[in-house]
Amino acid sequence: MLSIATLNPSTPFNHSPGCTVRRILNRHSLLPSTFSLPSKSNPYCPSSTYRPLCVRAIDAAQLFDYESKLAKEFTISQRLKVAIVGFGNFGQFLAVTLVRQGHTVLAHSRSDHSAAARKLGVSFFQNPDDLCEEHPEVILLCSSIISTERVLLTLPLQRLKRSTLFVDVLSVKEFPKKLLLELLPFDFDILCTHPMFGPESAPDGWTGLPFVFEKVRILDEKHRVSRCEKFLNAFSREGCRMVEMSCEDHDRYAAGSQFITHTVGRILEGLMLESTPINTKGYESLLGLVENTAGDSFDLYYGLFMFNKNSLEVLEKLDLAFEDLRKQLIARLHHVVRNQLMEDGERLQQLDGSNSHALLRQAGNGSALLHSRSNDDALLRSSISNNSSLSDENTKLKIAIVGFGNFGQFLAKTIVSQGHEVLAYSRSDYSDVARQLGVSYFSNADDLCEQHPEVILLCTSILSTVKVLKSLPFQRLKRSTLFVDVLSVKEFPRNLFLQHLPPDFDVLCTHPMFGPESGKNGWKNLPLVYDKVRIGNEESRILRCCQFLDIFASEGCRMVEMSCAEHDWHAAGSQFVTHTTGRFLEKLGLETTPINTKGYETLLSLVENTVEDSFDLYYGLFLYNLNAMEQLERFDLAFESLKKQLFGRLHSIYRKQLFENEEQILALPERSTLQEKSEDSDVSSPLSKTVDTK
């Protein structure tokens, strides 16, 4: 801070403060000529122009757009001239982002993509010499794995700058690394990368998707290091998860994740899967997987197999896992059939034929209580409309859950939350769990039935359903009781109910196509399939059926009315295939990797969801659905077909290579012999010699 005394020591001190300050400020050009200080006679200086002293600037003023110019210069400094060699779908996919970021993009391809390049703002070159003479800073190889070597050999490297950076984006990494090191001069830099996404898996951006890279050879010069970082920044600024990893580690992880994902997708593609009215979340994920993998060419998949030394081992493991699962199913089926044959033999000795005929007649008489579907639908709609006028007391049901395991408890939580009275019975003691859920638990089936529940909800496993149903004391129930099942197969329980239940009982077959895991966040839009197998034509019975179904409808379920036979046909093609895929992948012991793709994440999630279910559930889907065996055979045939396609192509390439080598060996001495003969004699060919001898 300036002081009066230090401005000029030689200045004589004047006791008049106004005069002294005026003189000092004037001397240093800080006081305007019109400035007047107040005095005793005129404290406010009314006759003078007074402008307060203020600091205008503490530094030299910069141009108003100085910062924006700096930002612009920085942006320009980050731009690259990138030549994309192989301007197919993936090359164009990358070009969109590179152009948007301001990079200059050139392109070359065997096919004419000039129209597509023009739309993207890319300069297209049909001739590789013309491309290389533009001196791009980066050559980005986007050719297929199979054609990479040929494409690289056709590039006129002598027309490029000696310090050019070569980058590949292949799905295998050891192969291009060795190829680039072998074919490129030492002056060229090499960066091996793998964007583990594409047009299908990243339509909405690259955020969180893995980008794997290895700086194979970046010479230690400032501009080379900076150029490599600029290229990598093109992906990191889009939100990619940047993973630096050796090419060897990449291929090991990729064989256990990416190759498996594509193999499963190709197998399922062979099954020609289609959407059904009863899609589960797991099946939806498989349909998405097929869509993503089928969008890639077979050359890409074959390249993953051919050029990754780990892939053959993984394919063998997949084959063994599926064969092991198939043997497990068939062995268990053989055991069940064998026991059943022995039991039937004993039963035939004890029962006469008349009893079985009487049982069939009794089941047939139950059809008298049935009414036409059109009348049933009309009455149900009428009941639904009248339902709102009924009191809460009349709309609540007394429901007995038989089989109070995980799924029974899962349903009980929602049923209790809606105000229904829930009873429970199970072979295992779940009394503590029932008490916590507000459920009355019974360890004796007679005690349960004597409570006269309106609905018996069977939540047993498929394999134990017959035994549980036969053990229930029907005589202690009201004659009009509604029996409901929630099994994953439908024709089996339908036939079982009609055969073993008295004809007075109503029958409703349902399948909530979700569970504790897939329905943990609510049931909205999840499918509930049902078939009103036998509902009496009394209004109270129709209303009761409607009230039970409303438990699911009020939670937002997608209600699908469908016959049991139709359900099983759809379920074999969707649910059984989903569980089969999850089960045989489980045997591989899949684990998460640092380079998980979206497709591989789908498989990991599928395994997790299917493994949570018991093998009995999966075996039940196989044993009690007559369509399941056909689907298992189709799965096996699809896998075999894929293997034949892979090995057939491999054999074709190896055979061609052998014959080409043989032809070259045979051709070389022939040419030398002919040349010698042409010089020493007039014989032009072996053919002419033969003609002469004749």
MOMOQUI-V626615 format. One record per pair of residues at least 24 apart in sequence whose ideal C-beta (glycine too) atoms are under 8 Angstrom apart, sorted by sequence separation. I is the first residue (numbers start at 1). J is the second residue. D is the distance in whole Angstrom. If there is no record, write none. Layout:
((I	J	D) (I	J	D))
//
This chain:
((78	102	8) (79	103	5) (80	104	7) (82	106	7) (83	107	7) (84	108	8) (85	109	7) (87	111	8) (92	116	6) (96	120	6) (107	131	8) (132	156	5) (136	160	8) (137	161	8) (163	187	6) (164	188	5) (165	189	4) (166	190	5) (167	191	5) (168	192	6) (169	193	6) (170	194	7) (191	215	6) (192	216	5) (211	235	5) (265	289	5) (269	293	7) (396	420	5) (397	421	7) (399	423	7) (400	424	7) (401	425	7) (402	426	7) (404	428	8) (409	433	6) (413	437	6) (449	473	5) (453	477	8) (454	478	8) (480	504	6) (481	505	5) (482	506	4) (483	507	5) (484	508	5) (485	509	6) (486	510	6) (487	511	7) (508	532	6) (509	533	5) (528	552	4) (582	606	5) (586	610	7) (79	104	7) (81	106	7) (83	108	7) (88	113	8) (95	120	5) (106	131	6) (132	157	8) (135	160	7) (139	164	6) (141	166	7) (145	170	5) (162	187	4) (163	188	7) (164	189	7) (165	190	8) (166	191	7) (167	192	8) (168	193	7) (169	194	6) (191	216	7) (211	236	8) (264	289	7) (265	290	5) (269	294	5) (396	421	7) (398	423	7) (400	425	7) (405	430	8) (412	437	5) (423	448	6) (449	474	8) (452	477	7) (456	481	6) (458	483	7) (462	487	5) (479	504	4) (480	505	7) (481	506	7) (482	507	8) (483	508	7) (484	509	8) (485	510	7) (486	511	6) (508	533	7) (528	553	8) (581	606	6) (582	607	5) (586	611	5) (76	102	8) (87	113	5) (128	154	6) (133	159	5) (135	161	5) (138	164	7) (139	165	7) (141	167	7) (145	171	7) (162	188	7) (163	189	7) (165	191	6) (167	193	6) (169	195	6) (190	216	4) (404	430	5) (445	471	6) (450	476	5) (452	478	5) (455	481	7) (456	482	7) (458	484	7) (462	488	7) (479	505	7) (480	506	7) (482	508	6) (484	510	6) (486	512	6) (507	533	4) (75	102	6) (95	122	5) (128	155	6) (129	156	5) (132	159	4) (137	164	7) (138	165	5) (139	166	5) (140	167	5) (141	168	4) (142	169	6) (145	172	6) (148	175	8) (152	179	7) (157	184	7) (190	217	4) (191	218	7) (265	292	7) (266	293	6) (392	419	7) (412	439	5) (445	472	6) (446	473	5) (449	476	4) (454	481	7) (455	482	5) (456	483	5) (457	484	5) (458	485	5) (459	486	6) (462	489	6) (465	492	8) (469	496	6) (474	501	7) (507	534	4) (508	535	7) (582	609	7) (583	610	6) (92	120	7) (106	134	6) (128	156	6) (132	160	5) (136	164	7) (137	165	6) (138	166	8) (139	167	7) (140	168	8) (141	169	7) (148	176	6) (152	180	8) (157	185	7) (160	188	8) (189	217	6) (190	218	8) (261	289	7) (265	293	3) (266	294	8) (409	437	7) (423	451	6) (445	473	6) (449	477	5) (453	481	7) (454	482	6) (455	483	8) (456	484	7) (457	485	8) (458	486	7) (465	493	6) (469	497	8) (474	502	6) (477	505	8) (506	534	6) (507	535	8) (578	606	7) (582	610	3) (583	611	8) (87	116	7) (138	167	6) (140	169	7) (141	170	8) (188	217	8) (189	218	5) (206	235	7) (211	240	4) (213	242	7) (215	244	8) (265	294	7) (404	433	7) (455	484	6) (457	486	7) (458	487	8) (505	534	8) (506	535	5) (523	552	7) (528	557	4) (530	559	7) (532	561	8) (581	610	8) (582	611	7) (87	117	7) (106	136	6) (129	159	6) (145	175	7) (149	179	6) (153	183	7) (189	219	6) (209	239	8) (210	240	7) (211	241	7) (213	243	7) (214	244	7) (404	434	7) (423	453	6) (446	476	6) (462	492	7) (466	496	6) (470	500	7) (506	536	6) (526	556	8) (527	557	7) (528	558	7) (530	560	7) (531	561	7) (148	179	7) (152	183	6) (157	188	8) (207	238	7) (208	239	6) (209	240	6) (210	241	5) (211	242	5) (212	243	5) (213	244	6) (214	245	6) (216	247	8) (262	293	5) (465	496	7) (469	500	6) (474	505	8) (524	555	7) (525	556	6) (526	557	6) (527	558	5) (528	559	6) (529	560	5) (530	561	6) (531	562	6) (533	564	7) (579	610	5) (187	219	8) (206	238	4) (207	239	3) (208	240	8) (209	241	7) (211	243	7) (212	244	8) (213	245	8) (214	246	6) (261	293	7) (469	501	8) (523	555	4) (524	556	3) (525	557	8) (526	558	7) (528	560	7) (529	561	8) (530	562	8) (531	563	6) (578	610	7) (205	238	7) (206	239	6) (207	240	8) (208	241	6) (210	243	5) (212	245	5) (214	247	5) (522	555	7) (523	556	6) (524	557	8) (525	558	6) (527	560	5) (529	562	5) (531	564	5) (149	183	8) (205	239	7) (206	240	5) (262	296	7) (522	556	7) (523	557	5) (579	613	7) (87	122	8) (141	176	7) (181	216	7) (189	224	6) (266	301	6) (404	439	8) (458	493	8) (498	533	7) (506	541	6) (583	618	6) (180	216	7) (181	217	7) (214	250	8) (497	533	7) (498	534	7) (531	567	7) (87	124	7) (177	214	7) (191	228	6) (404	441	7) (494	531	7) (497	534	8) (508	545	6) (84	122	8) (189	227	8) (212	250	5) (262	300	8) (263	301	8) (401	439	8) (506	544	8) (529	567	5) (579	617	8) (580	618	8) (173	212	8) (177	216	6) (189	228	7) (262	301	5) (490	529	8) (494	533	5) (506	545	7) (510	549	8) (579	618	5) (191	231	7) (195	235	7) (508	548	7) (512	552	7) (173	214	7) (191	232	8) (490	531	7) (508	549	8) (262	304	6) (579	621	6) (85	128	8) (402	445	8) (195	240	7) (259	304	5) (512	557	7) (576	621	5) (85	131	8) (94	140	7) (258	304	7) (259	305	7) (402	448	8) (411	457	7) (575	621	7) (576	622	7) (83	131	6) (94	142	7) (400	448	6) (411	459	7) (83	132	8) (91	140	8) (259	308	7) (400	449	8) (408	457	8) (576	625	6) (254	304	7) (571	621	7) (83	134	7) (91	142	4) (259	310	8) (263	314	8) (400	451	7) (408	459	4) (576	627	8) (580	631	8) (90	142	5) (259	311	5) (263	315	7) (407	459	5) (576	628	5) (580	632	7) (81	134	7) (83	136	4) (165	218	8) (255	308	5) (398	451	7) (400	453	4) (482	535	8) (572	625	5) (81	135	8) (82	136	6) (85	139	6) (88	142	7) (254	308	6) (256	310	7) (260	314	6) (398	452	7) (399	453	6) (402	456	6) (405	459	7) (571	625	6) (573	627	7) (577	631	6) (81	136	5) (82	137	7) (83	138	7) (85	140	7) (86	141	6) (87	142	7) (192	247	6) (255	310	3) (259	314	6) (263	318	6) (398	453	5) (399	454	7) (400	455	7) (402	457	7) (403	458	6) (404	459	7) (509	564	5) (572	627	3) (576	631	5) (580	635	6) (81	137	5) (82	138	5) (83	139	5) (84	140	5) (85	141	5) (86	142	4) (88	144	8) (163	219	8) (194	250	6) (254	310	8) (255	311	5) (259	315	8) (398	454	5) (399	455	5) (400	456	5) (401	457	5) (402	458	5) (403	459	4) (405	461	8) (480	536	7) (511	567	6) (571	627	8) (572	628	5) (576	632	8) (80	137	5) (81	138	7) (83	140	7) (85	142	7) (86	143	4) (251	308	5) (397	454	5) (398	455	7) (400	457	7) (402	459	7) (403	460	4) (568	625	5) (80	138	6) (82	140	6) (84	142	6) (85	143	6) (86	144	7) (163	221	8) (251	309	7) (252	310	6) (255	313	7) (256	314	6) (260	318	7) (397	455	6) (399	457	6) (401	459	6) (402	460	7) (403	461	7) (480	538	8) (568	626	7) (569	627	6) (572	630	7) (573	631	6) (577	635	7) (165	224	7) (251	310	6) (255	314	5) (482	541	7) (568	627	6) (572	631	5) (163	223	8) (194	254	8) (480	540	8) (511	571	8) (86	147	8) (163	224	6) (403	464	8) (480	541	6) (165	227	6) (196	258	7) (482	544	6) (513	575	7) (165	228	6) (482	545	7) (167	231	7) (484	548	7) (86	151	7) (403	468	7) (85	151	6) (165	231	7) (402	468	6) (482	548	7) (85	155	7) (177	247	5) (402	472	7) (494	564	4) (176	247	8) (493	564	8) (174	247	5) (491	564	5) (173	247	4) (174	248	6) (490	564	4) (491	565	6) (94	169	7) (173	248	8) (411	486	7) (490	565	8) (174	250	8) (491	567	8) (173	250	4) (174	251	5) (490	567	4) (491	568	5) (173	251	6) (490	568	6) (90	169	7) (172	251	6) (407	486	7) (489	568	6) (173	254	8) (490	571	8) (172	254	7) (489	571	7) (171	254	7) (488	571	7) (171	258	7) (488	575	7) (138	227	7) (455	544	7) (137	227	6) (454	544	6) (200	291	7) (201	292	6) (518	609	7) (200	292	5) (517	609	6) (138	231	6) (455	548	6) (200	295	5) (517	612	6) (199	295	8) (200	296	8) (516	612	8) (198	295	8) (515	612	8) (198	296	7) (515	613	7) (94	195	7) (411	512	7) (93	198	6) (410	515	7) (93	199	5) (410	516	5) (90	198	6) (407	515	6) (89	198	8) (90	199	7) (97	206	8) (406	515	8) (407	516	7) (410	519	7) (414	523	7) (89	199	6) (406	516	6) (171	300	7) (488	617	7) (103	234	7) (172	303	7) (420	551	7) (489	620	7) (171	303	7) (172	304	6) (175	307	4) (366	498	7) (488	620	7) (489	621	6) (492	624	4) (101	234	6) (170	303	8) (171	304	6) (174	307	8) (175	308	8) (418	551	6) (487	620	8) (488	621	6) (491	624	8) (492	625	8) (174	308	8) (369	503	7) (491	625	8) (172	307	5) (174	309	7) (363	498	5) (368	503	8) (369	504	7) (489	624	4) (491	626	7) (98	234	6) (101	237	7) (172	308	5) (363	499	5) (415	551	6) (418	554	7) (489	625	5) (97	234	7) (366	503	3) (414	551	7) (487	624	8) (365	503	5) (359	499	7) (363	503	7) (97	238	6) (362	503	7) (414	555	6) (80	227	7) (397	544	7) (82	231	8) (399	548	8) (80	230	6) (397	547	6) (79	230	8) (80	231	6) (397	548	6) (78	230	5) (395	547	6) (144	297	7) (146	299	5) (461	614	7) (463	616	5) (80	234	8) (145	299	7) (462	616	7) (78	233	7) (144	299	5) (145	300	7) (461	616	5) (462	617	7) (144	300	7) (146	302	7) (376	532	6) (383	539	7) (387	543	7) (461	617	7) (463	619	7) (146	303	6) (386	543	8) (463	620	6) (145	303	3) (379	537	7) (462	620	3) (144	303	7) (145	304	8) (376	535	7) (383	542	5) (387	546	7) (461	620	7) (462	621	8) (146	306	8) (379	539	7) (383	543	4) (387	547	7) (463	623	8) (145	306	7) (376	537	8) (462	623	8) (145	307	5) (375	537	7) (380	542	6) (384	546	6) (462	624	6) (379	542	5) (383	546	5) (387	550	7) (370	534	6) (369	534	6) (370	535	8) (380	545	7) (371	537	4) (376	542	7) (380	546	5) (384	550	8) (367	534	8) (369	536	5) (370	537	8) (366	534	6) (369	537	7) (278	511	8) (280	513	5) (281	514	7) (280	514	7) (278	513	6) (282	518	8) (281	518	5) (280	518	7) (281	526	8) (280	527	8) (279	527	7) (278	527	5) (277	527	8) (278	529	5) (325	580	7) (325	583	5) (325	584	5) (324	584	8) (322	584	5) (325	587	7) (321	584	5) (324	587	6) (321	585	7) (318	584	7) (321	587	4) (321	588	5) (318	588	7) (317	588	6) (278	560	6) (277	560	6) (278	562	7) (277	562	7) (332	619	6) (336	623	7) (278	567	7) (333	622	7) (329	619	7) (333	623	6) (283	574	4) (286	577	7) (332	623	8) (278	570	5) (283	575	7) (286	578	6) (277	570	7) (278	571	7) (282	575	8) (329	622	5) (276	570	4) (280	574	7) (283	577	7) (279	574	6) (280	575	6) (283	578	5) (286	581	7) (278	574	7) (282	578	4) (276	573	7) (278	575	8) (282	579	8) (276	574	5) (280	578	7) (274	573	8) (273	573	7) (282	582	7) (273	574	8) (271	573	8) (329	632	7) (273	577	7) (271	577	7) (292	598	8) (293	599	7) (326	632	7) (292	599	6) (268	577	7) (289	599	6) (326	636	7) (268	581	7) (289	602	5) (322	635	8) (288	602	7) (289	603	8) (322	636	7) (286	602	8) (264	581	6) (285	602	5) (322	639	6) (285	605	7) (286	606	7) (319	639	7) (264	585	7) (285	606	6) (318	639	8) (282	606	6) (319	643	7) (260	585	7) (282	609	6) (260	588	7) (281	609	8) (282	610	7) (315	643	7) (260	590	7) (315	646	7) (257	590	8) (256	590	7) (265	599	7) (256	591	8) (257	593	5) (261	597	6) (256	593	7) (258	595	8) (262	599	8) (257	595	7) (261	599	4) (257	596	6) (258	597	6) (261	600	5) (264	603	6) (253	593	4) (257	597	7) (260	600	7) (253	594	7) (254	595	7) (258	599	8) (261	602	8) (305	646	5) (253	595	5) (258	600	7) (261	603	6) (257	600	4) (260	603	7) (302	646	7) (306	650	7) (250	595	7) (305	650	8) (298	645	8) (302	649	6) (306	653	8) (245	594	7) (245	595	7) (243	594	6) (243	595	6) (271	631	8) (271	634	6) (271	635	7) (270	637	8) (271	638	5) (267	635	7) (270	638	3) (269	638	8) (270	639	8) (268	638	8) (267	638	5) (270	641	6) (267	639	5) (270	642	6) (267	642	6) (266	642	5) (263	642	7) (212	595	5) (210	594	8) (210	595	5) (210	596	7) (210	597	7) (209	598	8) (201	597	7) (201	598	5) (201	599	7) (196	595	6) (197	597	7) (194	595	8) (196	597	5) (197	598	7))
//
